[in-house]
């Protein structure tokens, strides 16, 4: 089984599409992201998987800090870099660059003869891999499609049906389970189906749907309603922030650090740089503050206990 672990990055012409780092200059923004690419691929260095980075502007990638980070990716970490043109990114929208993933999927499909890959793993650049990778791959081998559900956090914050990245969900079934863009796994044969679904929704919703997460959710929901069952969500991926962590998460392999590109991930980059671009797992966990989130808890059991205690207190 051949695996390819990938991340994507769209170099924009302005800061409108970079909602999370609008206070930085474009040069600073590019450098911060390139550092997260390095930490991501350093965390995968000890595995023999193919590693790929897809960008829309290779020249600009090489110019970031005089090409230093590009050289590290290519030479030290064995990352294959591809340049892909974009037609799905609308830079007038918030989080515009997230739609670049569909340009990448189209590129892979159109050039499928040059890739000998069975399963494609796409992750955000602010993801780090620590443990349990082999166990996770054994689990995912039986599926054609895997993603990360954000149901708990959106239900708690009441964002999904009202205001999710500017999308108007008043016309869409609110029972759709929202999927996050932090992680997507597709069997190679699944890419054509996934793209076909996306294009049909894109024609219908491009004026109100702005992010890849919106489309992931619609695509998978549509497949499920049509009887497609060979998919899985959430048993292998965790977000690090307690506020965003769904009770159904079970940590196995990857940890997403939202909003920490220019915070903890910056310190992790410094650590792996000092260690000759190798990752000390124990030290890295401490840097990222994972001792708080590392154990797997049976939250459903804890909730039952809390409810019983509440009932006793109310009766008294």
C-alpha positions in Angstrom: 0.0 0.0 0.0 1.5 3.3 -1.1 0.6 6.4 1.0 1.1 10.0 0.2 0.9 12.7 2.9 0.3 16.1 1.5 -0.4 19.7 2.4 -1.4 22.6 0.2 -0.7 26.4 0.2 -2.1 29.2 -1.9 0.0 32.2 -2.3 -2.4 35.1 -2.4 -2.0 38.6 -3.8 -3.5 40.3 -0.8 -4.4 39.6 2.9 -8.2 39.4 2.4 -8.1 35.7 2.0 -5.9 35.1 5.1 -8.4 35.8 7.9 -6.3 34.2 10.6 -3.2 36.3 10.0 -4.4 39.6 8.6 -2.1 41.5 11.0 1.0 40.2 9.3 2.5 41.3 6.0 2.3 38.9 3.1 6.1 38.2 3.5 5.6 37.4 7.2 2.6 35.3 6.5 4.4 33.2 3.9 7.4 32.7 6.2 5.1 31.6 9.1 3.4 29.1 7.0 6.6 27.7 5.5 7.8 27.0 9.1 4.7 25.0 9.8 5.3 23.0 6.6 8.7 22.2 8.0 7.4 21.0 11.4 4.7 19.0 9.7 7.1 17.1 7.4 9.7 16.8 10.1 7.1 14.9 12.2 6.7 12.5 9.2 10.4 12.2 8.6 10.8 8.9 10.4 8.2 7.3 8.1 8.8 6.2 4.5 5.6 7.7 3.1 5.7 9.9 0.1 5.5 13.6 1.1 4.1 16.3 -1.2 3.5 20.0 -1.1 1.2 21.6 -3.6 1.5 25.4 -4.2 0.2 27.8 -6.9 3.4 29.8 -7.2 6.7 27.9 -7.0 8.8 31.0 -7.7 7.3 32.8 -4.7 7.8 29.7 -2.5 11.5 29.7 -3.4 11.8 33.4 -2.6 10.5 33.1 1.0 13.6 34.0 3.1 15.8 33.4 0.0 14.5 29.9 -0.5 15.8 28.6 2.8 12.6 26.8 3.8 12.1 25.4 0.3 15.6 24.0 0.4 14.9 22.3 3.8 11.7 20.8 2.5 13.2 19.4 -0.7 16.7 18.4 0.5 16.5 17.6 4.2 12.9 16.3 4.3 12.4 14.7 0.9 9.3 16.6 0.0 8.2 16.6 -3.6 6.8 20.1 -4.5 4.3 20.6 -7.3 3.0 23.9 -8.8 -0.8 23.8 -9.6 -2.8 26.7 -11.2 -6.0 27.7 -9.5 -9.5 28.3 -10.8 -11.5 27.7 -7.5 -9.9 30.3 -5.3 -11.8 33.6 -5.1 -9.5 36.0 -3.2 -12.4 38.3 -2.4 -13.7 35.8 0.1 -12.5 35.0 3.6 -10.3 31.9 4.0 -10.1 31.9 0.2 -7.0 29.7 0.0 -8.8 26.8 1.5 -10.5 26.1 -1.8 -7.1 25.4 -3.4 -7.5 21.8 -2.3 -10.0 21.2 -5.2 -7.5 22.5 -7.7 -5.0 20.0 -6.3 -7.5 17.1 -6.5 -8.2 18.1 -10.1 -4.5 18.1 -10.8 -4.0 14.7 -9.3 -6.9 13.2 -11.2 -5.8 14.7 -14.5 -2.2 13.4 -14.0 -3.1 10.2 -12.2 -0.8 8.1 -14.5 2.3 9.8 -13.0 1.3 8.9 -9.4 1.7 5.4 -7.9 -0.4 6.2 -4.8 -3.1 4.1 -3.2 -4.3 6.5 -0.6 -3.9 10.3 -0.3 -3.8 12.1 3.0 -4.3 15.8 3.0 -3.7 17.8 6.2 -3.4 21.4 7.2 0.1 22.7 7.7 -0.5 23.2 11.4 -0.8 19.5 12.0 1.9 17.5 13.8 2.2 13.7 13.9 3.4 12.0 17.1 2.5 8.4 17.7 0.3 5.4 16.6 0.7 6.0 12.9 0.9 2.3 12.0 -2.2 1.5 14.0 -4.1 4.3 12.3 -3.1 3.2 8.8 -4.3 -0.3 9.6 -7.7 1.1 10.6 -7.9 3.4 7.5 -6.9 0.7 5.0 -10.5 -0.6 5.1 -12.0 2.8 4.1 -12.1 4.8 0.9 -12.8 8.1 2.6 -12.0 9.6 6.0 -12.4 13.0 7.4 -12.7 15.0 10.7 -16.1 15.9 12.1 -16.5 19.2 13.9 -20.1 18.5 15.0 -19.6 19.0 18.7 -17.9 22.4 18.5 -20.3 23.8 16.0 -23.4 22.5 17.8 -22.1 24.1 21.1 -21.2 27.4 19.4 -24.4 27.4 17.3 -22.4 28.4 14.2 -23.2 25.7 11.7 -26.6 26.8 10.5 -26.2 30.5 11.1 -22.8 31.8 10.2 -20.0 29.5 9.1 -17.3 31.5 7.3 -20.0 33.7 5.7 -21.9 30.8 4.1 -25.7 31.0 4.0 -27.0 27.7 5.4 -30.6 28.8 5.6 -31.1 26.9 2.3 -29.3 23.8 3.4 -30.4 20.9 5.6 -29.2 21.7 9.1 -28.8 18.0 10.0 -25.6 17.8 7.8 -22.6 16.9 9.9 -19.9 19.5 9.5 -16.5 18.2 8.4 -13.3 20.0 9.1 -10.6 20.7 6.5 -7.8 19.7 8.9 -7.8 16.2 7.6 -9.0 14.3 4.5 -8.1 10.8 3.3 -9.1 9.6 -0.2 -8.5 6.3 -1.9 -7.2 7.1 -5.4 -10.3 5.6 -7.0 -12.4 7.8 -4.8 -11.0 11.1 -6.1 -13.1 11.1 -9.3 -16.3 10.6 -7.3 -15.3 13.2 -4.8 -14.5 15.7 -7.5 -17.7 15.0 -9.4 -19.7 15.7 -6.3 -17.8 18.9 -5.6 -18.3 20.3 -9.1 -22.0 19.8 -8.9 -22.2 21.6 -5.6 -19.8 24.3 -6.7 -22.1 25.2 -9.6 -25.0 25.5 -7.2 -23.4 27.2 -4.2 -20.3 29.1 -5.2 -21.9 32.4 -4.3 -22.6 31.4 -0.7 -20.1 28.6 0.0 -16.6 29.9 0.7 -14.4 27.1 2.2 -13.4 23.6 1.6 -15.1 22.6 4.9 -18.5 23.6 3.5 -18.0 21.4 0.5 -16.5 18.5 2.3 -19.7 18.4 4.5 -22.1 18.5 1.5 -20.1 15.9 -0.4 -20.0 13.3 2.3 -23.6 14.0 3.4 -24.7 13.4 -0.2 -22.7 10.2 -0.5 -24.2 8.9 2.8 -27.7 9.7 1.7 -27.0 7.7 -1.5 -26.1 4.7 0.6 -22.3 5.1 0.5 -20.9 3.5 3.7 -17.2 3.1 3.2 -16.1 6.1 5.2 -15.1 7.0 8.7 -14.8 10.2 10.8 -13.0 11.1 14.0 -11.5 8.0 15.5 -7.9 9.0 14.8 -7.5 12.8 14.9 -7.6 15.4 17.6 -7.7 19.2 17.9 -5.5 20.4 20.7 -7.7 23.2 22.1 -10.1 22.0 24.8 -12.8 24.3 23.6 -12.7 22.8 20.1 -12.2 19.2 21.1 -15.2 17.0 20.4 -16.1 14.5 23.0 -16.1 11.8 20.3 -12.4 12.4 19.4 -10.0 9.5 20.1 -6.4 10.5 19.8 -4.4 8.2 17.6 -1.9 10.0 15.4 -2.3 13.6 14.3 -2.9 16.7 16.4 -4.1 19.9 14.9 -3.0 23.2 16.5 -5.4 25.9 15.2 -4.3 29.4 15.6 -0.8 28.4 16.8 1.2 28.9 13.7 2.9 32.0 15.1 2.8 30.8 18.7 3.7 27.3 19.8 4.5 26.0 16.4 7.1 28.7 16.1 8.9 27.3 19.1 8.5 23.8 17.8 10.2 24.9 14.6 13.1 26.3 16.6 13.5 23.1 18.5 13.5 20.8 15.4 15.9 23.2 13.7 18.4 22.9 16.6 18.0 19.1 16.4 19.1 19.1 12.8 15.5 18.8 11.5 14.7 15.8 13.6 11.9 15.6 16.1 12.4 14.7 19.8 8.9 13.4 20.5 8.9 13.9 24.2 10.3 17.4 24.0 7.9 18.3 21.2 4.9 17.2 23.3 6.1 19.5 26.1 6.6 22.4 23.8 3.1 22.0 22.4 1.5 21.5 25.9 0.1 18.1 25.1 0.3 16.8 28.6 -3.1 18.3 29.2 -4.7 16.5 26.3 -2.7 13.3 25.9 -4.8 10.7 27.7 -7.9 9.2 26.1 -10.8 9.8 28.4 -14.2 8.1 28.1 -16.2 11.4 28.0 -19.5 9.6 27.6 -18.9 7.8 30.9 -17.9 11.1 32.6 -21.0 12.8 31.4 -23.2 10.0 32.7 -21.6 10.3 36.1 -22.0 14.1 36.1 -25.7 13.8 35.3 -26.3 11.3 38.1 -24.5 13.6 40.5 -26.6 16.5 39.3 -29.8 14.5 39.8 -28.8 13.6 43.3 -28.0 17.2 44.1 -31.4 18.4 42.7 -33.3 15.8 44.6 -31.7 16.9 47.8 
